[in-house]
Amino acid sequence: MNKIFCLETEWDKSIQDLKKKSAAKSLLEFLENTLEIPYAFRQVATSQDFEYYINHLRFNSYKAYDMIYLCFHGAKSVIEFANGVNLNLKTFANKNLNLFENRNVHFGSCSSLRMKAEEIKEFKEHTNARMITGYTKDVDFMTSFVFELWLLNVIATHPNYTAKGIIARANAEMPSYVKKFGFVAY
């Protein structure tokens, strides 16, 4: 059974407003209610929060979470936290060997995968991820929400898809999103 492990940032880069609601949680609830895909979810504001929760993937009780959904602000080869700290993906991969073993990882963040193909492949190799997906361009919330709902549904219902299969299907079914977001899969 597919399960989603999701970490989401505090979007307003302000850890003072605790009344803001999650953007990703409604997508996860929809997938759980319609496709019965369970999920684990936490909102994180700092790199320390992120490190604490991402390390849960090392525990046996989280081995079944085969889809990792990381929702953050981003820029070229980084994800950004609400406290202004950036996490370089190459540095992360070098420190977290095999963390994503046999898991599909989606970076729901602007431009985080605007990297050389070799660097993404190296990230995938170091973390031992099954597949890495994400964006090379900036994305807006509403249309990326629609695309990510489609993407997570496809990955959940076709767990044996390869990166080439996901790209082919995305180009056939969601071509304007692929182009607009610079969607890539490795």
N, CA, C and O of each residue as an XYZ file, in Angstrom:
744
protein
N       0.840     -1.187      0.000
C       0.000      0.000      0.000
C       0.881      1.245      0.000
O       1.873      1.315      0.726
N       0.515      2.209     -0.807
C       1.241      3.477     -0.869
C       0.888      4.346      0.323
O      -0.265      4.410      0.751
N       1.905      5.014      0.849
C       1.720      5.975      1.926
C       2.566      7.194      1.622
O       3.652      7.085      1.052
N       2.061      8.359      2.006
C       2.765      9.605      1.748
C       3.315     10.174      3.051
O       2.618     10.240      4.064
N       4.575     10.579      3.004
C       5.228     11.272      4.110
C       5.458     12.693      3.629
O       6.212     12.912      2.681
N       4.818     13.659      4.271
C       4.871     15.044      3.803
C       5.398     15.982      4.881
O       4.945     15.962      6.025
N       6.365     16.802      4.486
C       6.818     17.907      5.318
C       6.534     19.184      4.538
O       6.847     19.291      3.352
N       5.937     20.147      5.228
C       5.552     21.408      4.589
C       6.078     22.577      5.403
O       6.090     22.539      6.634
N       6.509     23.607      4.709
C       7.029     24.790      5.366
C       5.912     25.680      5.907
O       4.735     25.479      5.608
N       6.296     26.639      6.687
C       5.426     27.757      7.053
C       5.579     28.741      5.900
O       6.639     29.349      5.756
N       4.553     28.913      5.080
C       4.664     29.623      3.813
C       4.978     31.104      3.929
O       5.667     31.649      3.067
N       4.500     31.763      4.955
C       4.685     33.205      5.047
C       6.040     33.604      5.614
O       6.285     34.785      5.862
N       6.911     32.643      5.819
C       8.234     32.901      6.391
C       8.130     33.689      7.690
O       8.980     34.515      8.021
N       7.061     33.400      8.403
C       6.862     34.051      9.696
C       6.390     32.996     10.666
O       5.279     32.482     10.540
N       7.217     32.673     11.624
C       6.828     31.637     12.569
C       5.981     32.189     13.706
O       5.649     31.471     14.649
N       5.630     33.489     13.608
C       4.820     34.097     14.662
C       3.322     33.826     14.493
O       2.602     33.779     15.490
N       2.831     33.648     13.260
C       1.397     33.486     13.033
C       1.031     32.000     13.047
O       1.168     31.305     12.040
N       0.576     31.541     14.173
C       0.241     30.118     14.332
C      -1.171     29.793     13.865
O      -1.597     28.642     13.967
N      -1.905     30.772     13.357
C      -3.269     30.547     12.908
C      -3.360     30.148     11.437
O      -4.425     29.740     10.975
N      -2.272     30.258     10.706
C      -2.265     29.903      9.279
C      -2.493     28.402      9.125
O      -1.973     27.590      9.891
N      -3.277     28.065      8.125
C      -3.561     26.655      7.858
C      -2.605     26.102      6.798
O      -2.036     26.848      6.001
N      -2.448     24.810      6.810
C      -1.591     24.117      5.856
C      -2.183     24.159      4.460
O      -3.395     24.026      4.285
N      -1.331     24.341      3.473
C      -1.760     24.267      2.080
C      -1.769     22.817      1.591
O      -2.653     22.430      0.827
N      -0.807     22.024      2.016
C      -0.672     20.652      1.535
C      -1.669     19.696      2.192
O      -2.046     18.691      1.590
N      -2.090     19.993      3.396
C      -2.915     19.044      4.132
C      -4.248     18.758      3.448
O      -4.728     17.626      3.487
N      -4.850     19.763      2.826
C      -6.125     19.515      2.139
C      -5.930     18.580      0.948
O      -6.804     17.764      0.655
N      -4.800     18.688      0.262
C      -4.491     17.770     -0.836
C      -4.327     16.347     -0.296
O      -4.859     15.396     -0.867
N      -3.598     16.211      0.792
C      -3.385     14.898      1.402
C      -4.693     14.293      1.901
O      -4.927     13.096      1.739
N      -5.540     15.113      2.504
C      -6.837     14.625      2.983
C      -7.711     14.165      1.820
O      -8.413     13.159      1.928
N      -7.670     14.900      0.711
C      -8.429     14.503     -0.469
C      -7.952     13.144     -0.974
O      -8.773     12.276     -1.270
N      -6.638     12.948     -1.078
C      -6.100     11.666     -1.534
C      -6.457     10.536     -0.568
O      -6.755      9.419     -0.991
N      -6.425     10.831      0.718
C      -6.781      9.805      1.695
C      -8.268      9.455      1.602
O      -8.633      8.281      1.665
N      -9.119     10.461      1.454
C     -10.568     10.225      1.410
C     -11.046      9.606      0.108
O     -12.036      8.875      0.111
N     -10.372      9.878     -1.010
C     -10.822      9.341     -2.294
C     -10.090      8.072     -2.710
O     -10.696      7.167     -3.284
N      -8.791      7.998     -2.425
C      -7.992      6.841     -2.850
C      -7.505      5.983     -1.692
O      -6.825      4.977     -1.894
N      -7.859      6.389     -0.475
C      -7.448      5.679      0.734
C      -5.925      5.572      0.838
O      -5.384      4.519      1.176
N      -5.251      6.677      0.545
C      -3.797      6.739      0.673
C      -3.478      7.388      2.012
O      -3.693      8.589      2.176
N      -2.973      6.629      2.966
C      -2.623      7.212      4.262
C      -1.421      8.150      4.155
O      -0.612      8.047      3.233
N      -1.327      9.048      5.102
C      -0.207      9.982      5.087
C       0.230     10.327      6.503
O      -0.529     10.218      7.466
N       1.502     10.751      6.585
C       2.055     11.356      7.801
C       2.421     12.772      7.393
O       3.000     12.983      6.328
N       2.091     13.731      8.224
C       2.261     15.130      7.857
C       2.766     15.952      9.029
O       2.303     15.788     10.158
N       3.723     16.841      8.757
C       4.178     17.809      9.750
C       4.522     19.104      9.037
O       5.061     19.098      7.930
N       4.206     20.201      9.681
C       4.633     21.501      9.208
C       5.913     21.865      9.939
O       6.016     21.689     11.153
N       6.888     22.373      9.196
C       8.186     22.710      9.785
C       8.553     24.147      9.428
O       8.258     24.617      8.329
N       9.187     24.828     10.347
C       9.588     26.217     10.123
C      11.093     26.372      9.978
O      11.564     27.310      9.334
N      11.845     25.465     10.570
C      13.300     25.617     10.603
C      13.996     24.369     10.068
O      13.389     23.307      9.930
N      15.263     24.523      9.777
C      16.047     23.375      9.319
C      16.155     22.313     10.412
O      16.259     21.123     10.113
N      16.131     22.738     11.679
C      16.174     21.772     12.786
C      14.883     20.951     12.829
O      14.917     19.742     13.059
N      13.746     21.616     12.606
C      12.464     20.888     12.534
C      12.521     19.864     11.406
O      12.154     18.702     11.578
N      12.989     20.323     10.248
C      13.080     19.465      9.071
C      13.949     18.249      9.354
O      13.561     17.116      9.070
N      15.112     18.490      9.909
C      16.039     17.398     10.207
C      15.418     16.403     11.182
O      15.552     15.191     11.012
N      14.744     16.915     12.194
C      14.101     16.039     13.183
C      13.069     15.125     12.516
O      13.068     13.917     12.749
N      12.194     15.699     11.688
C      11.126     14.893     11.084
C      11.603     14.045      9.918
O      11.141     12.915      9.761
N      12.517     14.554      9.092
C      12.976     13.763      7.948
C      13.717     12.515      8.429
O      13.710     11.487      7.751
N      14.351     12.602      9.590
C      15.055     11.439     10.136
C      14.114     10.338     10.614
O      14.554      9.218     10.875
N      12.832     10.643     10.729
C      11.855      9.590     11.049
C      11.824      8.525      9.946
O      11.443      7.381     10.196
N      12.220      8.900      8.740
C      12.230      7.934      7.646
C      13.220      6.802      7.879
O      13.157      5.780      7.195
N      14.115      6.963      8.816
C      15.077      5.907      9.150
C      14.461      4.834     10.061
O      15.007      3.737     10.182
N      13.331      5.146     10.698
C      12.700      4.212     11.624
C      11.899      3.163     10.854
O      11.289      3.465      9.829
N      11.908      1.944     11.354
C      11.163      0.863     10.707
C       9.685      1.176     10.563
O       9.058      0.769      9.585
N       9.125      1.891     11.519
C       7.694      2.193     11.467
C       7.334      3.135     10.309
O       6.153      3.335     10.025
N       8.338      3.712      9.640
C       8.085      4.603      8.496
C       8.546      3.992      7.171
O       8.513      4.668      6.143
N       8.966      2.753      7.178
C       9.445      2.109      5.956
C       8.371      2.040      4.868
O       8.693      2.070      3.681
N       7.112      1.949      5.262
C       6.013      1.823      4.297
C       5.680      3.141      3.599
O       4.912      3.151      2.638
N       6.245      4.246      4.067
C       5.981      5.543      3.431
C       6.893      5.655      2.219
O       8.066      6.012      2.330
N       6.324      5.341      1.053
C       7.129      5.258     -0.158
C       7.040      6.490     -1.050
O       7.718      6.559     -2.075
N       6.218      7.453     -0.678
C       6.149      8.722     -1.411
C       6.498      9.848     -0.439
O       5.812     10.059      0.562
N       7.560     10.552     -0.747
C       8.010     11.659      0.092
C       7.647     12.947     -0.640
O       8.077     13.171     -1.772
N       6.854     13.789      0.015
C       6.328     15.014     -0.588
C       6.842     16.179      0.247
O       6.427     16.370      1.391
N       7.755     16.959     -0.342
C       8.405     18.053      0.375
C       7.924     19.386     -0.190
O       8.250     19.744     -1.321
N       7.144     20.119      0.607
C       6.492     21.360      0.174
C       7.167     22.553      0.832
O       6.962     22.823      2.016
N       7.971     23.263      0.055
C       8.764     24.363      0.594
C       8.874     25.491     -0.421
O       8.579     25.311     -1.603
N       9.299     26.647      0.050
C       9.801     27.654     -0.867
C      11.103     27.078     -1.395
O      11.748     26.260     -0.739
N      11.479     27.514     -2.587
C      12.714     27.000     -3.131
C      13.385     27.978     -4.067
O      12.817     28.998     -4.457
N      14.575     27.645     -4.402
C      15.379     28.363     -5.387
C      16.331     27.333     -5.976
O      16.301     26.164     -5.589
N      17.159     27.751     -6.893
C      18.061     26.828     -7.568
C      18.806     25.946     -6.571
O      19.607     26.437     -5.775
N      18.541     24.649     -6.617
C      19.189     23.580     -5.843
C      19.032     23.688     -4.323
O      19.823     23.100     -3.586
N      18.022     24.431     -3.840
C      17.789     24.536     -2.395
C      16.295     24.500     -2.085
O      15.449     24.773     -2.936
N      16.007     24.151     -0.830
C      14.695     24.425     -0.259
C      14.907     25.462      0.833
O      15.973     25.527      1.445
N      13.872     26.280      1.072
C      14.001     27.402      1.997
C      13.049     27.229      3.173
O      11.911     26.788      3.009
N      13.529     27.580      4.356
C      12.737     27.490      5.577
C      12.223     28.865      5.990
O      12.745     29.891      5.555
N      11.204     28.873      6.824
C      10.572     30.115      7.259
C      11.524     31.027      8.017
O      11.331     32.243      8.042
N      12.540     30.457      8.628
C      13.485     31.284      9.388
C      14.606     31.843      8.513
O      15.579     32.397      9.026
N      14.470     31.698      7.183
C      15.438     32.281      6.260
C      16.620     31.408      5.914
O      17.463     31.814      5.113
N      16.710     30.232      6.484
C      17.817     29.317      6.206
C      17.490     28.498      4.955
O      16.349     28.078      4.761
N      18.499     28.276      4.111
C      18.356     27.436      2.932
C      19.077     26.108      3.153
O      20.110     26.050      3.819
N      18.517     25.056      2.588
C      19.145     23.741      2.636
C      19.558     23.362      1.226
O      18.709     23.164      0.357
N      20.857     23.263      1.000
C      21.385     22.863     -0.292
C      21.136     21.364     -0.490
O      21.484     20.553      0.368
N      20.538     21.007     -1.619
C      20.174     19.609     -1.851
C      21.388     18.696     -1.983
O      21.347     17.543     -1.553
N      22.453     19.195     -2.568
C      23.668     18.379     -2.707
C      24.250     18.075     -1.326
O      24.627     16.937     -1.045
N      24.322     19.085     -0.472
C      24.825     18.895      0.888
C      23.941     17.922      1.649
O      24.435     17.043      2.354
N      22.624     18.085      1.504
C      21.675     17.184      2.161
C      21.915     15.733      1.733
O      21.980     14.836      2.574
N      22.045     15.512      0.430
C      22.244     14.150     -0.085
C      23.532     13.534      0.442
O      23.565     12.352      0.784
N      24.587     14.329      0.506
C      25.868     13.823      0.992
C      25.808     13.431      2.465
O      26.538     12.541      2.899
N      24.941     14.092      3.238
C      24.813     13.792      4.670
C      23.764     12.717      4.963
O      23.702     12.199      6.077
N      22.948     12.385      3.973
C      21.818     11.474      4.212
C      21.803     10.323      3.228
O      20.816     10.089      2.531
N      22.910      9.613      3.184
C      23.023      8.480      2.274
C      21.923      7.460      2.541
O      21.656      7.097      3.686
N      21.297      7.010      1.474
C      20.261      5.964      1.492
C      18.973      6.351      2.223
O      18.127      5.486      2.449
N      18.801      7.602      2.595
C      17.611      8.010      3.350
C      16.313      7.716      2.606
O      15.317      7.335      3.221
N      16.319      7.890      1.284
C      15.091      7.717      0.504
C      15.062      6.376     -0.235
O      14.456      6.271     -1.300
N      15.698      5.377      0.310
C      15.824      4.084     -0.365
C      14.479      3.572     -0.879
O      13.530      3.386     -0.117
N      14.428      3.349     -2.205
C      13.249      2.828     -2.907
C      12.002      3.694     -2.738
O      10.880      3.193     -2.811
N      12.195      4.977     -2.515
C      11.059      5.890     -2.358
C      11.043      6.901     -3.495
O      12.076      7.242     -4.070
N       9.839      7.367     -3.799
C       9.647      8.440     -4.762
C       9.627      9.752     -3.984
O       8.898      9.883     -3.001
N      10.423     10.717     -4.422
C      10.537     11.992     -3.726
C      10.088     13.105     -4.658
O      10.616     13.256     -5.759
N       9.102     13.889     -4.206
C       8.657     15.037     -4.999
C       8.956     16.325     -4.250
O       8.541     16.509     -3.105
N       9.684     17.213     -4.917
C       9.955     18.544     -4.382
C       8.870     19.484     -4.896
O       8.906     19.916     -6.048
N       7.909     19.793     -4.037
C       6.850     20.736     -4.369
C       7.328     22.130     -4.009
O       6.758     22.785     -3.136
N       8.364     22.579     -4.676
C       8.991     23.860     -4.351
C       9.504     24.523     -5.623
O       9.963     23.850     -6.546
N       9.423     25.838     -5.660
C       9.883     26.600     -6.818
C      11.358     26.340     -7.111
O      12.216     26.512     -6.245
N      11.632     25.929     -8.324
C      12.990     25.905     -8.884
C      14.019     25.050     -8.162
O      15.199     25.118     -8.507
N      13.633     24.257     -7.187
C      14.622     23.471     -6.439
C      15.412     22.518     -7.328
O      16.578     22.233     -7.053
N      14.782     22.023     -8.393
C      15.492     21.096     -9.273
C      16.079     21.795    -10.496
O      16.370     21.156    -11.508
N      16.248     23.106    -10.394
C      16.982     23.828    -11.434
C      18.462     23.578    -11.149
O      19.175     24.399    -10.572
N      18.868     22.408    -11.585
C      20.221     21.912    -11.351
C      20.652     21.174    -12.614
O      19.830     20.878    -13.481
N      21.919     20.886    -12.709
C      22.393     20.043    -13.802
C      21.814     18.645    -13.606
O      21.665     18.180    -12.476
N      21.492     17.983    -14.706
C      20.951     16.635    -14.636
C      21.868     15.710    -13.833
O      21.393     14.852    -13.089
N      23.171     15.888    -13.985
C      24.135     15.053    -13.263
C      24.003     15.251    -11.751
O      24.163     14.305    -10.980
N      23.711     16.479    -11.334
C      23.564     16.763     -9.900
C      22.306     16.102     -9.336
O      22.316     15.594     -8.214
N      21.243     16.110    -10.103
C      20.007     15.455     -9.647
C      20.223     13.944     -9.587
O      19.795     13.283     -8.641
N      20.880     13.418    -10.590
C      21.176     11.980    -10.594
C      22.075     11.611     -9.415
O      21.918     10.542     -8.826
N      23.009     12.484     -9.074
C      23.878     12.249     -7.926
C      23.057     12.281     -6.628
O      23.263     11.451     -5.743
N      22.135     13.233     -6.518
C      21.243     13.292     -5.356
C      20.461     11.978     -5.238
O      20.359     11.389     -4.163
N      19.924     11.549     -6.355
C      19.157     10.300     -6.383
C      20.025      9.109     -5.973
O      19.596      8.253     -5.200
N      21.232      9.070     -6.494
C      22.154      7.970     -6.182
C      22.553      7.980     -4.702
O      22.550      6.934     -4.052
N      22.893      9.143     -4.179
C      23.337      9.239     -2.782
C      22.208      8.880     -1.813
O      22.430      8.184     -0.822
N      21.010      9.355     -2.105
C      19.884      9.083     -1.198
C      19.212      7.753     -1.514
O      18.364      7.282     -0.757
N      19.595      7.151     -2.638
C      19.055      5.872     -3.089
C      17.546      5.955     -3.368
O      16.818      4.978     -3.191
N      17.093      7.131     -3.803
C      15.674      7.308     -4.144
C      15.340      6.503     -5.391
O      16.188      6.304     -6.261
N      14.120      6.053     -5.465
C      13.627      5.355     -6.644
C      13.413      6.353     -7.780
O      13.778      6.101     -8.928
N      12.800      7.510     -7.424
C      12.527      8.543     -8.411
C      12.523      9.901     -7.716
O      12.089     10.026     -6.571
N      13.011     10.914     -8.425
C      13.000     12.298     -7.957
C      12.189     13.107     -8.954
O      12.438     13.042    -10.157
N      11.210     13.878     -8.456
C      10.439     14.761     -9.318
C      10.400     16.151     -8.698
O      10.575     16.318     -7.491
N      10.166     17.146     -9.551
C      10.057     18.503     -9.048
C      10.105     19.508    -10.180
O       9.887     19.169    -11.343
N      10.393     20.754     -9.822
C      10.284     21.866    -10.761
C      11.613     22.582    -10.950
O      12.419     22.707    -10.027
N      11.813     23.049    -12.181
C      12.988     23.857    -12.497
C      12.629     25.335    -12.613
O      13.502     26.181    -12.805
N      11.335     25.636    -12.496
C      10.857     27.012    -12.578
C       9.999     27.321    -11.357
O       9.655     26.433    -10.577
N       9.662     28.601    -11.210
C       8.758     29.000    -10.136
C       7.343     28.525    -10.453
O       6.935     28.476    -11.613
N       6.606     28.177     -9.404
C       5.233     27.691     -9.553
C       4.321     28.516     -8.654
O       4.750     29.064     -7.640
N       3.048     28.591     -9.050
C       2.092     29.259     -8.178
C       1.275     28.202     -7.451
O       1.145     27.067     -7.911
N       0.734     28.590     -6.322
C       0.072     27.627     -5.448
C      -1.092     26.911     -6.123
O      -1.139     25.681     -6.099
N      -2.024     27.631     -6.721
C      -3.255     27.012     -7.220
C      -2.989     25.999     -8.323
O      -3.480     24.872     -8.258
N      -2.224     26.380     -9.325
C      -2.008     25.438    -10.423
C      -1.054     24.305    -10.021
O      -1.187     23.185    -10.514
N      -0.109     24.584     -9.144
C       0.763     23.491     -8.696
C      -0.030     22.507     -7.834
O       0.256     21.310     -7.841
N      -1.023     23.001     -7.095
C      -1.898     22.124     -6.304
C      -2.594     21.126     -7.221
O      -2.631     19.930     -6.930
N      -3.144     21.616     -8.326
C      -3.839     20.743     -9.293
C      -2.863     19.719     -9.865
O      -3.176     18.532     -9.948
N      -1.686     20.185    -10.257
C      -0.703     19.279    -10.842
C      -0.233     18.233     -9.828
O      -0.116     17.054    -10.163
N       0.032     18.654     -8.610
C       0.529     17.714     -7.604
C      -0.533     16.704     -7.191
O      -0.207     15.566     -6.852
N      -1.783     17.103     -7.215
C      -2.863     16.147     -6.978
C      -2.834     15.077     -8.068
O      -2.936     13.884     -7.780
N      -2.694     15.511     -9.318
C      -2.586     14.573    -10.436
C      -1.359     13.680    -10.260
O      -1.456     12.459    -10.380
N      -0.202     14.287     -9.976
C       1.059     13.547     -9.874
C       1.029     12.499     -8.770
O       1.366     11.339     -9.011
N       0.633     12.888     -7.572
C       0.609     11.936     -6.460
C      -0.389     10.818     -6.715
O      -0.147      9.676     -6.322
N      -1.505     11.125     -7.367
C      -2.470     10.095     -7.739
C      -1.847      9.102     -8.726
O      -1.992      7.892     -8.558
N      -1.158      9.606     -9.748
C      -0.533      8.730    -10.746
C       0.535      7.854    -10.102
O       0.587      6.651    -10.362
N       1.375      8.434     -9.277
C       2.424      7.645     -8.621
C       1.809      6.588     -7.707
O       2.283      5.453     -7.659
N       0.758      6.958     -6.984
C       0.110      6.013     -6.067
C      -0.571      4.873     -6.812
O      -0.524      3.725     -6.370
N      -1.196      5.179     -7.926
C      -1.943      4.144     -8.650
C      -1.102      3.392     -9.668
O      -1.553      2.390    -10.223
N       0.111      3.862     -9.920
C       1.043      3.190    -10.831
C       2.423      3.137    -10.177
O       3.354      3.793    -10.645
N       2.563      2.365     -9.102
C       3.810      2.388     -8.317
C       5.043      1.904     -9.071
O       6.163      2.142     -8.619
N       4.872      1.243    -10.190
C       6.035      0.751    -10.934
C       6.489      1.692    -12.040
O       7.419      1.372    -12.781
N       5.846      2.846    -12.160
C       6.273      3.811    -13.170
C       7.725      4.217    -12.933
O       8.185      4.340    -11.798
N       8.411      4.414    -14.019
C       9.754      4.963    -13.967
C       9.662      6.473    -14.202
O       8.589      6.998    -14.498
N      10.770      7.147    -14.070
C      10.801      8.578    -14.347
C      10.383      8.848    -15.793
O       9.634      9.790    -16.053
N      10.857      8.037    -16.726
C      10.473      8.202    -18.133
C       8.966      8.010    -18.304
O       8.335      8.714    -19.092
N       8.393      7.061    -17.571
C       6.955      6.836    -17.648
C       6.152      8.002    -17.104
O       5.126      8.379    -17.671
N       6.623      8.575    -15.998
C       5.938      9.735    -15.409
C       6.012     10.930    -16.352
O       5.013     11.619    -16.562
N       7.187     11.179    -16.918
C       7.344     12.303    -17.852
C       6.460     12.102    -19.079
O       5.797     13.038    -19.525
N       6.447     10.888    -19.627
C       5.620     10.621    -20.811
C       4.142     10.858    -20.500
O       3.427     11.473    -21.290
N       3.695     10.372    -19.356
C       2.286     10.555    -18.987
C       1.981     12.024    -18.704
O       0.930     12.526    -19.100
N       2.893     12.713    -18.022
C       2.699     14.142    -17.745
C       2.622     14.931    -19.054
O       1.781     15.818    -19.194
N       3.495     14.612    -20.008
C       3.459     15.306    -21.300
C       2.184     15.009    -22.074
O       1.712     15.855    -22.833
N       1.621     13.819    -21.890
C       0.379     13.455    -22.577
C      -0.857     14.062    -21.904
O      -1.780     14.512    -22.584
N      -0.871     14.073    -20.566
C      -2.080     14.474    -19.835
C      -2.032     15.886    -19.255
O      -3.077     16.503    -19.049
N      -0.837     16.402    -18.990
C      -0.685     17.704    -18.329
C       0.415     18.535    -19.001
O       1.252     19.114    -18.307
N       0.428     18.605    -20.337
C       1.568     19.238    -21.022
C       1.783     20.710    -20.666
O       2.927     21.158    -20.586
N       0.729     21.454    -20.456
C       0.924     22.880    -20.147
C       1.578     23.064    -18.785
O       2.349     24.005    -18.596
N       1.285     22.184    -17.833
C       1.911     22.249    -16.504
C       3.394     21.878    -16.586
O       4.240     22.513    -15.956
N       3.692     20.851    -17.366
C       5.082     20.409    -17.521
C       5.923     21.568    -18.041
O       7.006     21.842    -17.526
N       5.420     22.236    -19.055
C       6.155     23.347    -19.654
C       6.222     24.546    -18.711
O       7.291     25.117    -18.497
N       5.077     24.920    -18.153
C       5.004     26.105    -17.292
C       5.893     25.978    -16.052
O       6.534     26.947    -15.647
N       5.932     24.785    -15.450
C       6.679     24.568    -14.213
C       8.093     24.051    -14.440
O       8.907     24.047    -13.516
N       8.394     23.614    -15.668
C       9.681     22.972    -15.885
C       9.755     21.679    -15.091
O      10.766     21.384    -14.454
N       8.661     20.903    -15.138
C       8.587     19.641    -14.382
C       9.613     18.651    -14.920
O       9.743     18.469    -16.131
N      10.339     18.015    -14.007
C      11.317     17.013    -14.384
C      11.159     15.782    -13.481
O      10.654     15.862    -12.362
N      11.609     14.650    -14.011
C      11.613     13.402    -13.245
C      12.888     12.642    -13.587
O      13.284     12.537    -14.748
N      13.511     12.120    -12.545
C      14.748     11.339    -12.697
C      14.636     10.051    -11.918
O      15.570      9.249    -11.913
